[in-house]
Amino acid sequence: MVSASCRHRTLVVVVALGVLSCVGSVSAQSEFRGFWVDAFHPGFKTTSQINDMVNRAVTGNYNAIVAEVLAYQDNAGSGHGAYWKSSIVPWASEVAWNFDPLAYLCQQAHAQGIEVHAWLVAYRVSTSWPPSGNSTIASHPEWIMVPRGNMGTGPAPILGKYTLDPGSPEVQEYIISIVQELVGGYPIDGINWDYIRYTQTDAGYPADLTYTKSSLARFQDITGYVGTPPSEGEALWDDFRRRTINELVRRARAEVAAIASNPRQPVCHSADLLATGNAPYSFSSSLAYIYFQNWRHWMEMGWLDAGMPMNYKREHCTGGAQGDQATWYRNWIDAIVNDWRYDRHMYCGQADYLNSMANSVIQLQYVYAAGADGSMNYSYYATRAAETVCDDSDSWVNDWSWYSYVAANIFTSPASLPSMPWRDPAVAVEGTLWGQVTDHSTGLPVDDATVQVGTLAPVQTDGNGYYVVTLVPATQTGTAYDVQVTKAGYPDWMVSGVLVVAGDIRRRDVDLGAPPPPGDMDHDGDVDYDDLMYFVFCLQGPGVTYLPGHLCLDGDADEDTDVDLVDFASFQDVFTGPS
């Protein structure tokens, strides 16, 4: 029996590894066909490189280019620096000062109907200290995380790379500023995260023990943990390190969607997901989870519009010391599509550089037969393997004939890009609410406050006070919710009638500890009919005064201890109606 996902294919039925598969060309339908173009090889550094790349994408019937515009945050050499006109990250030294690669790539690709996604390495800074050209990070050595053994001794590398501390609120704000610059300043179609995880478990410790905003300091403050946790085996510390990565993904989900000035909205928010070895039975056994990249949760919560799993396997390796990689590849695809996609997209990544062209096509065929939403090839420049061994001694080849080959063998006609119905107000059934919780007395953000929207699961604010609540059931005209914020040491805050609109993102900030506005008789943050009922009861005129602390004084706008027509005039000014 042929699966429903095979019905749009020109079929040749083959038995490969004991699995009935659909192979052949992919028909013209909606599917993401992309490739990653890295910053270390030719691709998007000159006008001629970009012209060639766009032409090859057209030849291969690709419809998306994911360009690594930020691999390192210094300008020490090839592949380092910003490949756009950034006011935050130093300019890539190998690009002419009067040329903006990202702007030109957007112009040329969009003219051919090809999307451009900006690929960012999240936390990696440099291979030496201080980072060349980046005065911001150089002046903040406390932003760098280090192995446990280097704690408190200043910046030290993690696997040879100086790496930002994911849990620092200042680091998070710095990275978000890069996202804001890109989405707000360029007509890009997506933000794509890479290395949005740890690279080893012995990391996350502060370079400066006096820094009160490090991951460790926040962990100790929030949990009450005494001392320094080990790099492995302390569940609270492991979960907190996952939380810090979650915080950036969640915040970026809101920031990307909220920048209305980008003409390409809805801008896709995606990440490159670790998918090494064989697919585990339980996601918590995966290397991604061990390295604090809980991407299954990101997909489940709708923080990503698309996942791009890096399922890099050699198709010709079917056993031996390097494992049955062909089977592993299929196991990952099946798990990704059937178990961990949820209601978002999965664009399955594969390593062309590890395979012959024929085997790369076989892997692509499996992706589409399984029902994935699209595919990603790594990479634009390294298009096939030079050898067929099953260890890391095999080398890759730059062979531009891949683009005509893929068009002849699978992408035989152009395809439209898949839509994101959850971001379309016309068809969406859910929306997003986000905002910042601050302390009224200081104006500072409140970390680890609990925010609950209706009866949905509560969420915690990050170190900058931001909360993001996704998957909120909503209609096109808006659905009203009660929003409650609690934090030890503050009075509870609650407001009714906060509208969440399907396919949209709405913001509601919270000034925690602020006195209720005049006329807010029931202390729910608004002045509506409920307050009017209280006010009418209290409206006794100038002859009746109230003792300090009395409920009716919340309607005493002129603070003369009575509630009269003068106060009623003020009440009318702030009255909002039903909600």
Protein Blocks (a to p, Z undefined) as FASTA:
>chain_A
ZZfklmmpccddddeehiacdedjdddddddddddddfkbgfblcfklmmmmmmmmmmno
pabdcddfbfbfcffbghiajfbdcfkbccdfkbcfkbcfklmmmmmmmmnopacddddd
fklmbfcdcdehiamlmmmmmlpccdfklgonapadeehiacddfklmklmmmmmmmmmm
mmmmpccfbdcdehiacfbfbghiafblklmkbfklmmmmmnopgcjddfehpaklmmmm
mmmmmmmmmmmmmmmmmmmklmkbccddddddddehjddfblklpmklmnopafklmmmn
opafbdcddddddfklggdjnopfklmmmmmmmmmmmmmnmmadcdddddfklpcfklmm
mmmmmmmmnopabdcdddfklmbdfbfcfbfkbccdddfklmmmmmmmmmmcccdddddf
klmmklpcbdcdddddddfklopacehiacdehjbccddddfkopacdehiacdfkopad
ddddddehiacdddehiacdehiacdddddehiacdehilnonopacfklmmmmmmmmno
jkbccdehiaklmmmmnonopacfklmmmmmmmpgbjZZ
